Amino acid sequence: MRSFAASVLAMAGLWASAQAAQPDPKLIIRALDDEMRRNMMELKLGDLERPYHMEYTLTLRRRVGCHAILGNVEDIDSGTTATVNVKIRVGGPRFDNTNFFDVGLGFFGSSDDEESFRNRSIPFEMNYENLRRELWLATDACYKQSVELYAKKQAAIKNRTRTDTTWDFFYMAPEELTDLDNGQLTASVGDARRLCVEASGIFKNYPDIQSSRVGFEFVPEEVYYVNSEGRRAHKFDVFCGVEMIAASQASDGMPVAETYAAYSIRPGDLPTKDSLLRAAEAMARTLTSIVKAPTIEAYSGPVLFEGQAAGEIVAQVFAPNLVAQRSPLSDGGFSTNDRYQAFQNKIGGRVLPEFMSARAVPSQKTIGGQPVAGHYLIDDEGMRAMDVALVDKGYLKTLLSSRVPTKRIRISNGHQRGGAAMVSVIEFMNNDNKRALDDKGLKTRLLKLVKDRDLPYGIIVRKALNQNLLFTGIFPMMGTDFPIPQGESKMGIVEAYRLYPDGREELIRGTEAAGLSASIFKDIIATGRTTRVHNLLAPAVNPAFLTGGSSYTIATMATPDLLFEDIEIKPIEGDFPKPPILPNPLAGN
């Protein structure tokens, strides 16, 4: 990471070929500093509390995006946006306006909220005066809501005995950080269009598929962060991805889907075009087989999660519990967030088998030679991203944290992302070579467990339903007809196979894993020998409506295949829509 002053000068030459003029970094820093200094010195409303801490975040975003259906462009999106976020604390570090959720403000807004201060859209081409004006209006709106929340929080606890007296904030020394390594990355609209058109065109050859879509997105963001402590950060956050969705119905009307996604920081780290075209072909063939595959009865027994499915079960069931959380007090006097709380009071307890460990490694650009999309060096609060030993030989050591203090975790380890503390790059490790098996060994162990349980077969899950692809891809395509797993204890399954004692595999459809909780990871029997990197858009651990942040954040799960002793696999049941009366017109081509 270079010095902050050097980074400002270096940025003057970046993105020079863009259509929209790039704002001058020196101008931006001066405007942010000057307006913050003025507000910290002068902002006050009558006898109300004045700010004791402020944060400004300015994000400059350029986007290249394209979607195509059956070889035809659906949309092309290329443009620029700029947004400002303001956060103000009033009161003092011991007790302030944060860590509190007001139902009225959260869902209906405030009478003083006409001017936005969260993700406030501002002109991309800005000068010093215009930026100061936008900051002034956003700061004014934020301050008015902050003092309103402070008063409501005081009223909420007035007649209650506080059992949690954890401070709301702790000061930190000033620091200036930069990370501009990805500032020169670009993507071509033409290349994106050609990829989407060619990949989506493959599905024309598979008339059993009712709907399909291929998308590409490249989003580089230049971020400036300053706060009143003197902490500054200047960084590039870059996201690049290809998503492919296909859906159809079985003869009984059951909706089924197949998905593929690849994410990276650098476009050059995505699979090659030929690899993506082969992936589309494989997707189409698999979905055609799923449509004709049998269903199963309810199953409870050993299950092997391979590849993407191993990454997804870690991402959906285990990893969110590794994030330190502080459920905000509400005006009703109760906490409003009970999700993913399994490990909040578990530090020192066993959460994995003693032969396994887990760590967060946001500093890693690759793991086992595979690109890591969740890599970053500076978090959204201007903190250095720290590598953290989370689980050592089965026992939980600490949690991922932001600057929101909790009972057990008082300081940040640089994991504020997308509005709150969030997972980054989670790596599972097997410390016992005897428990690390090759592919054949895992299947042999699975079948031994099947025999011991007197079961007719075991189950291998090779692809699980990613929540981002479900809600942003499949759901818009199929609507409420697609069966969505209900509750945090369930996970949808895309590809699963019955493994019979003779080694034969049989594709099955219409299943979901049920009864899932973080505690099942203590019962992992064995793992694979190879660590596979699964990059994904992970749902926010803390709900976006509480934080005002992102619903999904790029993350990475690096894990070997995982063999669980006992998992419940249930068939999807219910009333399904009838298939189309006439065959797909593509069948005649």
N, C-alpha and C positions, 0 to 999 in steps of 0.2 A: 504494500500500500504506500503510495507516494504522499508527500506533504500536501496539506490542503491548499496552500498558496500555489504550489506548482501545478496542482490539478486544475485550478481555475484558469491559469494561463494556457495549459495544454488543451482545454476544451474549446478554445477559440477557433481551432482548426478542424474540429470534428463535425461530421454530418454536413460539410460545406455544400455537398451536391444536392441536398434535400430541397424540395420545392418551397416549403415554408422556411422563412429565415429563422435560423437558430438564435434564441435569445443569448445575449452576452452573459457568460457566467459571472463576470465581475459585477455587472449591473444587478444580477439576481441576488448575489450575496449582500451587496450594499443595501438593496431595498429590504431584504429580510431583516438584516441587522438593525437598520435605522427604524423601521416600524416597530420591531419588537422592543427596542430600547425606549421609544416614545411611550408605548403602552405600559411597559413595566413601571415607568416613572409617573405617568399622568392618569392612567385609566382608573376611574373610580366613579361610583354612582351613589351620591348622598352618603348615608352612614353605612352602606353595605360594604362587605369585605372587598378588598382590592386583590388583584392577582399576586400570588407568591411564586408561581411558576408558569411558564408558557412554552409552547412548542409550535413551530411552523414546519410544514412539509409541503414542498412544491414538487409536483411530478409532471414531467414532460414526456408524452407518450406518442410514439409513431407506430402505426399498425399496418400490416399487410395481411389480408385474409381473403380466402376464396372457398366457395362450396360448389360442388357439382353433383348432378344426379344423372345417372345413365349416359354419361358422356357429354352432357350439356351443362354449361355454367348456370348455376342458380344465382350466385351473387359474387361480386368482387368488392372488397372493402380496403381502401388504402387512404389513410389520412392521419391527422395529428390532433391531439387534444392536450390541454394543460389543466391541471386541477390543483387546488390548494386545500390543505387540511389545517385546522387550528385547534389546539387543545389548551385550555386554561384551567389552572387549579386555584381555587380561592379557599381561605381558611388557613390551614397550616399542615405540615407533614403528618402530624398526629391524627388530624381529622379534617377532611376536605370534602369537596363535592363529588369526588369519584367513588367508584365501587358502590354505586347506588343506581337503581333502576326505577324510574317513575313511569307507571303504566300510561298515564295521560300523555306525557312527553314522548315516550317511546313509540306509541302507536298513533297519536293524533297530532303531535307537534306542539309548539308553543306559540302564543300570540306574538312573541318577539322573534319568531323564527322565519320571518319572510326572507331575510338574507341568509343564504346557506353558508355554513362554515365546515361542513364535512363533504369532501369530494366536490368542492365548489368549482364549477367550470369557469375558466378565465381565458382570455385570448392567448393563443399560442405565441403570436408575434406581439411582444410586449415591450414597453419602455419603462424606465424607472418610475415615472409618475403614475402610469396605469397600474403597475404592480403594487405600488404603495397604496393606491386607492382600493384595489381589491382586498389587500390585506387589512386595511382599515375597516372596511365594511364587514368582512368575515370575523375579525377580532371583536368588533362591537356586538355582533349577534352571538358569538360564542360566550362572551363575558356575561351578557344578559341571561342566557340560559344557565350558565354556571352558578351565578348567584341565586337563581331560582331553585336549582337543584340543591344547593347548599342549605337553603332555608327549609326545603322539604325533607332533606335528610335529617336535619336537626329535629324537626317536628316528629319524624318517624321514630326516633329513639328516645324522645323526651320522657315518655312514660313506660319505658322498658329498661330492664337490666341488661347491659351488654355483657355477653359471655366472651365475645371475640373483640379484644381491644388492640388487635394488630394495627400498626400505623398504616396510613393510606399511602405513604410515600417516604422515600429516603433520598437525600441529596447525594450526588456523586460529583467527583472532580471533573473539570472541563477536559475535553479531549477532541482532537480534530482528526478525522479519518477519511480516507478516500479509497475507492476501488473502481477504476475506470478501464479495466482490462477488456471489457466487452463493448466499449464505446464505438468501435469501428464496424461492428457486425451489421450486415445488410442482408436483405432477401429480395428477390426479384418477383414482381407481380406476374410476369410472363411465365417464369418457372413454376410458380405456385399454380397458375391456371392450367398449364400443361399436365402437371402431376395429377390434379384433381380430375381433369377431363379423362385422362387415360385410365386412372384407377377406377373411377366410377363407371366407365364404359364396360369394364369387365363383367359387371353384374347383369348386363343385357343378355349374356349367354346363359343365364340361370333363371328360367321362367318360374321356378318354384318359389323364388324370392319376390315378395310383394313390394317391399320398399327398401331403398338403400340411399346412402349419402356419404360423400367423402369431403372432408374439410382440411384446410391448412391455415395455420395462424402463426404469425411472427410479430411479437410485441416487445420492442426494446423500450425501457423506461429510464430516463435520467432523473434521479431523485436528489433533491437538496433538503437536508434536515438541519434545523437550528433550534436550540432551546435557550432559556434564560440563564442556565448554569454556565454557558459558554461551550456546550457540546455542539459540534458541527460534523456533518457527514455529507459526502458527495459521492454518489455511486451510480452504477448502471445495473439494473435488474432486467434480465432478458429471458423471454420465454418463447419457445418455438415448439410447434406440435402438429402432428397429423392424426386425424381421427377418422375411422371408417365404421359406419353403422349399417347393419342389414337386418331386416325383420320379415317374418312371414307367419303362417299359421299351419298347424298340423291338421289332419283330416277331421279331428274332433273339435276343431276351432281353437285349440290352445295357442295363444300367441307365443312365439319363440323369437329369439334374436341372437345375433353374433356380432362381436365387436373387435376392434383392433385400435390400439393407440400407441404412438411413439412420441416421446417428449424429450427435449434437450435444451440446453442454453444456446449452443451454436448450431445454426442450420446444418453445418457440415458434419455434426455429430449424429444427425438423424440417419436412419437406414438409407441406403442408396435407392434411387428411383426403381431400379430393377427389383430390389428386395421388397419395396413397398408394393409393387405390382404383383409379385409372387404372394405376398401376404393377402392381398385382395382376392386373388384366385383361391388361396387356401380357405379364406373366410367363406367364400361363396360355396365351395364344395362341402365344407363342414356344415353350414346352415342347411344346405339341401339334404344332408344326411340326418340332421337333427329333426327336420320336419317329419321324417319317416321313422324316427327312432321310437322305441317303446317307453312307456312310463314305468314307475316302480311303486311298490308298496313302501310304507314307512320303514326306515332302516335305522338301527342304532348299533354302532360297532366301530371298528378301526377305519380311519379315513386317511388317505395320503393326499396332501395338497402339494402340487407340483408347480414350478415356475411362477407364472402370473398369479395363480390362485394362492400360492404361499405368500406372495407379497401382499395380496389383497386382504387375506385374513389377518395378517399382522397390522395392516393399515386401518382396517375397519374395527377390529376387536381389541387389539392390544395397545398399539402405539398411542391412540388418543389419551389413554390413561397415564401416559408418561409426562403429560403436561401439567405443570402446577396451575391450579385454578383457585380463584377466590370468588365464590358465588356472591353476586352483588345483593346487598340489602334492598328491599323494596319498600314502598310507602305503606305496605301492609305489615311490615315488620318481619317478613320472611325472605329466605333466599329464593332466587328465581332460576337457578341452573343446577340441576342434579345430574347432568350427563357426564359420563366418563370420570367418575369420582372414585373408582376402585382403589387407586394407589395414593390418594391424598394423605391418608394416615397409615400408609403401608411401608414407609421407609424403614429399612432394617429387616423387613419380612421377605419370605421367599415368594417369587412371582414366576420363576422359570425353573426347569430342572437344574440340578446342581452342575450338570455338565454343559450348561449354556450361559452365555453372557450377552449383553446388548449395550451398544453405545451410540451416541449421536456424533456424527462426524461431518458437520457442514463445511469444514475446510477442504474436504476431499473432492477433487474434480473427477476422479475415476476410482472405481473399486474393481479390482480384478481385470483392469483394462477396459471396463465398461463405463461409458460416460454417465455422470451423476447430474441429473437436472435440478436436484434440490440444493446444490452447492451455492453458498454465499459467504461473504466475509464480514458484512456489516448488516445488522438487523434494522428494523424500521424505527428504532429509538436511538439510532446512532451508536449502538454498542457493538463491540467486537463479538463476532460469532465464535463461541467456544466449543471445542470438542468436549463431550461429557461422557464419563463412564456411568451409565445408568444402572445396569444390572451386572453384578460380578458373581460368577459361579452360582447363579440362581437368585441372588439376594439383591433387592432394590436398594440403591445407594443414594439417589437423588432424583430430581425431576427437572424438566426443561422449564425455564422461567423467563419472564420479562421483568419490567420494573414495578409490576404490581406485587407488593409484598403479600405473602401468605404466612400462616402460622409456622410452617416448617422451612420455607424458602424465603429469605428476606432480600436477596440481591439477584440481579439479572445475570444469566449466562448467555445472553445474546440471542434469544429465541422469540423476540417480538416480530411477528410476520402477519401481514394482512389484518391488523387491527387488534391482535391479542397474542399471547404465547401460543406457539404452534410447533408441531413436529417439523423436522428438517430432513436430515439424512440419517435413517436408523439402520444400523447394521447388527444382524444376529450372528453370533459366533458359537460354534461347537468346540468345547475345550477338550473333548474326549474322542480320540480317533476311533475307538471301538464303537462309538455311537454314531459315527459318520460313515454312511454306507453309500455305495454306488447305486445306480438305478436298479440293477438286478437285485442287489441286496435289500433295497427298500421294499421291492415287491415281494421278495421271499419272506421278509419279516412281516409284511402285511398279511400274507396268506397264512403264516403260522398263527397270527392272532385270530384270523378268521376260523381256522381249524379249532383253536382252543375255545372259541365262543360257539362252536357248532353252527356257524353261519354258512349259507350256500355260496356267498361271494363277499368280496370287499369292494370298496369304492375308491376310485381315484378322481380327484377334482383337478382339472387342468386349466380352467378359466372361470373366474368368479365375476359377478356382475359389479362393475365399477360404478360408484354412486354418481360421479360426475357424468359419465356416459349415459347412465340411466335417465337422469333428470334433464340433461341438456341435449341428448341425442335421441334415445329410444322413446321417452315420454312425449316429446313434441311430434314424433313420427306416428306413434300408435295411440297416444292419449291414455285414457283410463282403462282401455281394454287390456293393456299389458299388466300382468300381475306383479305388483310391487311388494317386496317383503315388508311386513308390518312389524315395527318394533326394532330396538337396538340389538335384540338377541338373535336376529335372523340375518342371513346374507344370501342374496340370490346367486344362483349357479348358472353359468352359460354352457360349459362343457364338462360333463362327468361321464365316467365309464364304470361299468361293473367289471371287476377282475375275478375270474373264476379260478378254482384250484388248478385247472390244467394250463393256466397262463393266458387263456383267451380273454380279450377285452371286448366289451359291448357298449356302444354309445347309448346313453339314456337321455331323456328330456324331461323338462318340467319339474325341477327339484330346487330345494333351498335348504341351506344348513340352518338348523334351529337350536335353541338352547345355548347359544354362544355367550360366553363371558370371558373376561380376562383370566379367570381362574383355570380355564381349560388348558392354558399354555403350560401349567405346571405338570401336565400329564403327557407332554410330548415324549414319545418313546425313542425316536431316532430322527436323524436329519440326513440330508444328502451331503455329498462331499463338496459340491460346487456351489459357490455363492452366486446367485443371479440377481441382477439389479432390476428393480421394478420402479420406473418413474411414473408418477401419477399426479393428477390434480386431486388433492385430498380435501374433503370437507373441513371447514373450520371447526376446531374443537369447541371454541366459545362461539355461540350463535351470532351471526352477523347483525341481527336486530339489536343485540345488546352492545356490541362493540362499534357498530358503524363501519366495520371493515369488510373484507372480502368473504364471499361464501366458499371459495375454493382457493387453495394455495398449492403451488408446485412443491412436491416432496418426493423423497426416494426411500424405498424399502429394499435393503440388500439382505437377502436371506436364502439359505439353502431350502430344498424341499423339506417339508415337515410331516412327520407321521404321528398322528394323534391316536391315542388308545381308544377313545370313545367319542364319537360325534353323531348327532342325530341328523339324518337326511330325510326330509319329508317331501312327499309329492305336492305339487301345487294343485289345489282343488278349488272348485267354484264353477260358476256359469261363464262360459266363454262365448264370444260372438261367433256367429256362423261364418264360415269362409265365403268368399265371393262365389256367386252362382256360376258365372262363366270363367273359363280359364284365362290366365294372363295372355293378353294379345301378343306378347313377345314369344309365346310358345310356337306361334306360326311362322316366325322369322327364321 
